[in-house]
Amino acid sequence: MNRPRAHSATSPSAAPTRARYGVVGFAVALAVIQYIDRVCISQAAPFVSEDLGLSPRQMGYVFSAFTLAYEVWKIVGTYDAEMDAHAEARRPLRQGPVR
């Protein structure tokens, strides 16, 4: 007796697409932009400090706020991506066996 097989990631109908290359390229581009952004804020610090009349301590607060916002959104973005990945992984189980 043949049982219907559940859909799996290794089945021929689930062949990998080229979209993964776009995702990796996009992630690399974002990492480069974020690196450049961090370098730019440190290079602009003397000019910002002079224009706004900020002390070195106040500039430290500016850098801390920048870093804190950067890290908080990195955590939020990672959590959101994980939830999407888990929802996508559960989708074939909810659809039932492929006939």
C-alpha positions as CSV (number, residue, x, y, z in Angstrom):
1,M,0.0,0.0,0.0
2,N,1.4,3.3,-1.0
3,R,1.1,6.2,1.4
4,P,0.9,9.8,0.1
5,R,4.1,11.5,0.8
6,A,4.3,14.9,2.5
7,H,5.9,17.8,0.6
8,S,9.5,18.1,1.6
9,A,12.2,20.6,0.7
10,T,14.2,17.9,-1.1
11,S,11.4,17.0,-3.5
12,P,11.9,17.9,-7.2
13,S,8.9,20.3,-7.1
14,A,10.8,22.4,-4.4
15,A,13.8,23.1,-6.5
16,P,15.9,26.1,-5.2
17,T,15.4,29.4,-7.0
18,R,17.8,32.1,-7.9
19,A,16.0,34.4,-5.4
20,R,18.5,33.3,-2.7
21,Y,21.3,35.1,-4.6
22,G,19.3,38.3,-4.6
23,V,18.7,38.0,-0.8
24,V,22.4,37.4,-0.1
25,G,23.4,40.3,-2.3
26,F,20.9,42.6,-0.6
27,A,22.1,41.5,2.8
28,V,25.7,42.2,1.8
29,A,24.8,45.6,0.4
30,L,23.0,46.5,3.6
31,A,26.0,45.5,5.7
32,V,28.3,47.6,3.5
33,I,25.9,50.6,3.8
34,Q,25.7,50.2,7.6
35,Y,29.5,50.1,7.8
36,I,29.9,53.2,5.7
37,D,27.2,54.9,7.9
38,R,29.2,54.1,11.1
39,V,32.4,55.4,9.5
40,C,30.7,58.6,8.3
41,I,29.3,59.5,11.6
42,S,32.7,59.2,13.3
43,Q,34.3,61.3,10.5
44,A,31.6,63.9,10.8
45,A,31.8,64.1,14.6
46,P,34.2,67.2,14.8
47,F,32.0,69.2,12.4
48,V,28.7,68.2,14.1
49,S,30.3,69.0,17.5
50,E,31.5,72.4,16.3
51,D,28.2,73.3,14.5
52,L,26.0,72.3,17.4
53,G,28.4,73.4,20.2
54,L,28.5,69.9,21.7
55,S,31.1,68.9,24.3
56,P,33.0,65.6,23.9
57,R,30.7,64.1,26.5
58,Q,27.6,65.2,24.6
59,M,29.1,63.7,21.4
60,G,29.5,60.5,23.4
61,Y,25.7,60.6,24.0
62,V,25.1,61.1,20.3
63,F,27.3,58.1,19.4
64,S,25.6,56.0,22.1
65,A,22.1,56.9,20.8
66,F,23.2,56.0,17.3
67,T,24.6,52.7,18.4
68,L,21.6,51.9,20.7
69,A,19.1,52.5,17.9
70,Y,21.2,50.5,15.5
71,E,21.4,47.5,17.8
72,V,17.7,47.7,18.9
73,W,16.5,47.6,15.2
74,K,18.9,44.8,14.4
75,I,17.3,42.7,17.2
76,V,13.8,43.7,16.0
77,G,14.6,42.9,12.4
78,T,16.1,39.5,13.3
79,Y,13.1,38.6,15.4
80,D,10.8,39.5,12.5
81,A,12.8,37.5,10.0
82,E,12.8,34.5,12.4
83,M,9.0,34.7,12.8
84,D,8.6,34.8,9.0
85,A,10.9,31.9,8.6
86,H,9.0,29.8,11.2
87,A,5.7,30.6,9.6
88,E,7.0,29.6,6.2
89,A,8.4,26.4,7.5
90,R,5.1,25.4,9.1
91,R,3.0,26.2,5.9
92,P,3.5,22.8,4.2
93,L,2.4,21.0,7.4
94,R,-0.9,23.0,7.4
95,Q,-1.6,22.2,3.8
96,G,-1.6,18.5,4.4
97,P,-0.1,15.7,2.3
98,V,0.6,16.3,-1.4
99,R,-1.5,13.8,-3.5
